[in-house]
Amino acid sequence: MKYKKVLDACCGSRMFWFDNQDERTLFIDIREKCERIVDIGTHGTIGRKPIVVNPDLVADFRKMPFENETFYHIVFDPPHFYKGAGATGKIAFQYGLLKETWKDDLRKGFAECFRVLKPNGTLIFKWCESEIPLKEVLALTDNKPLYGHRSGKKAMTHWVAFIKSNVAL
C-alpha cells in the first residue's frame, strides 16, 4: 500500500496545521470521528465552530500499522495531560489524555515514529510541560534532538526536531 509522505501520528483536532486537510499528510488518531461544541456562554466562546477530531485512519501511535521506513516527515504531538486542569474539558477533548502508563506509552510512541520514519527523515515533537517536564519525556528515547523552540509563558510548549540517522533498519 502506498502512503503519503507526511504522518501526523496523533492528529487530534489538527489545530496547528496551516491546512488541516493537507493532501501530503496522513492524519491518524486513536479516536474515531467525534465533535464537540465548546460554547460556555462567554464572549469568546459564543458561536465558535465545533472542535472536530476526524482522522484519515484510526490507529494507535504505540503500534502503527505501517511498514518500516514509510514516511519522510512525522509530527508527534501526543496528549500532554493525565491529571490536573488538563484532564477535563476542552483540552482533554482536543488532545486526548495520558494514562498512568504514560512513560511506557510515550517510549513506544517514539520507537514507532522512528521505526516508520525513513533514514534522514525528520520528526517534529511537540510537548506542553505544564504537568511533565520535557527533560523526563526526552529521556524516553535514545534519539538525540537536533534543535528545539520554546513558546508560551504559563504552560511552556516545546517544539523539538529530530533527524533519523542514515542507517536502514
N, C-alpha and C positions, 0 to 999 in steps of 0.2 A: 504494500500500500504506500502511495506517495503522500507525504505530509508537507505542510507549509514550512517555510524557513525559520519562523519565529514561534516560540511557545511561551504563552503566559500560563505558568504551572498552577496557579490558583487565582483565577481572574476576578472573583467576587463581582462587584458591580462595574468593573473596568474604569474606575474613577480617574486615574492619571493619564489615560490614553488621549492623545490629540484626536485620534479617530478610533473610537471603540468598536468599530467594525472593520478595522484594517485587514485587507484581504491577504496580507503576507503572514498573518498571525493566526495560530490555532489557540483558542481560548478554552482552557479546561478548568473545572472546579468539581469538588466532591458533591456539591449540591445541585439538584436539578433546578429547572426554571422556577423562580419564585419572585414575587414582588411585594413591596410594602410601601404604603403611603405614609410619609412622615409629615404629619400636619398636626402639631400640638397647639395650634391656635396663636402662636406668637407671630409677630410681623414678618420675621424671616422665614417662617415655615408655611404660611398660608399660600396655597396654590402651587406648591412645589410638585414637580413630577415625581412619580413613584421611583423608589430605588429598585432596580431590577438586577437580579443575578440570573444570567442565561448563558451558560457555557455552550460552546460548539460541541463539546464532548464531556460527558460526566466521567471523571477519572480522579483518582487519589494521587496526590504528589508523592506519597510514600511508596507507591508501587504503580508506576506509569506503564500503560500498555503499548510502549513504543520500543522499537529495536534500538540497540546501542548506536550512538553517534548519528542521530536523526536530525538534530536542529543546529543551526548556525548561531542562534541567539536565544537566550532564555531569560524571562523575567520571573523571579521568585519572590513573591510578596505574600508570605504565609500569614495566618492570623497572628496577632501580637499579644492578645489578652487571654487570660484564663481566670482572672479574679478581679475584684475592684470595679472601678467605674466602667471599664470597657466590656465587662461581662454581660451587660444587659443593653437593651435598646438598639438604637440606630447603628452604633459601631459594631455590635455583635452581629447584626444582620448583614451589614455591608461586607465585613471581613471574615466572619466566622470566629470560632473560639478555639483556643488551645485546650487540651485536656491535661490531666496530671502527668501524662506520659510525654509532655511537650519536648523534653530533651531527646528522647528516642525518636519521636516523630520528626523533629527538625533535622536530626542526624540522618535519618532515612531520606528526607526530602533533599538535602544537599547531595547525598550519594546518588540519588536518582537523577537529579538535574545534571550532575557531571557525567553520569552514565549515558544519558541521551543527547548530550552536547557533543558536537563534532570537535576533533582536535583543532586548536586555535580559535574555537568558538568563545563567545562571551556570555557570561552570566551576570545579570544585574540583580542584586539582592536588596530588598527594601525592608527596613526594620524600624519600628517605633519602640523606643526603650522606656516607655513610661512604667512598665512593670518589670521587665527583664533587661538587664544591661546588654548592649551589643557585644561586649567582650565575652560574655557567657555563651552567646549564640555562635559567634565565630569560632569558639573553641570546639564546636560540634563538627567541624570539617577540617580535614588535613590540607585543604586547598588554601593557598595564600592569596589574600586580597591584593588587587592591583592598586586601587585607589578608592576614595570614597568622599562623600559630601554630607555634612550635617545641615539640617534645616529645622526651623521651629525653635521656640524658647521653652515652653512649658513641657510639652511631650516631644522630646528630641527624636526626629526622624532621620535615619541614615540611609543613604544610597551607597551601595558598595559594589564595585566592579571586580570581576574575576575574569581571567582568561585561562582556558583549559590548555594544559601542556600539549605539545605536538607528539604525543605518544598514543598510538592506537590501543584500544582495549584488546 
